């Protein structure tokens, strides 16, 4: 018996190969679509969990002041307060907790705004001048705290391209954080300097500091280090700073030593200021000047 081996014609092989390619392409597209679907589902689940956590944290922060307000007002309604001193104490509690609620709502609104796609008005900003103005305004609002603020340098510049209102909020939040967590040394140092292509603002305090384990989470929403749990705050100031710096293509970092203090640094790209255009004086103004 003899065997003959015949090869398939080239046309047959080509037709078979051409039949496989659409199938392989379809499988590849299906795998890509499946991967995108899984990724979208995972992202949706993450956003849902973030929203749930956000509502949970806000509810937890609202619970304490609302409970104190309810208890104080119920006591006053029952007419159980007899002495003027006790009445003043309850009124102070109501006033303090109402202010606490107002601050929390304001923080939540601030964080909600920076999380959204908001429009910033970028312009050339003298960062040193803006920092000094922000520190002066912040210090003026600290009545009775007896804090000393040192700002360096005092000259003009350097310049950055940024939204002035957003940078004011960044610096004010860092100052608020420094004051709240300061120790017995009531001093905050603010430095503005240039490092290569970056402009850096440093806010330095002599406070309780942050442990190395907590430093990794200090910019998370509502996170507060255990050592700072007894101090006022909601854990939103630093996350707001991080979001605003991200929107400005900048960074915020920190170094800290427990019991010694912390240094927060925000950095932005350094830009050359736009030269001012000299406007010619009119004849009326020249005549008035003479």
PyMOL commands that set and color helices and strands:
alter all, ss='L'
color gray80, all
select helices_A, chain A and resi 10-77+84-115+127-140+164-180+212-215+226-228+237-247+283-289
alter helices_A, ss='H'
color red, helices_A
select strands_A, chain A and resi 123-126+148-152+159-162+187-195+198-205+251-257+261-269
alter strands_A, ss='S'
color yellow, strands_A
deselect
rebuild
show_as cartoon
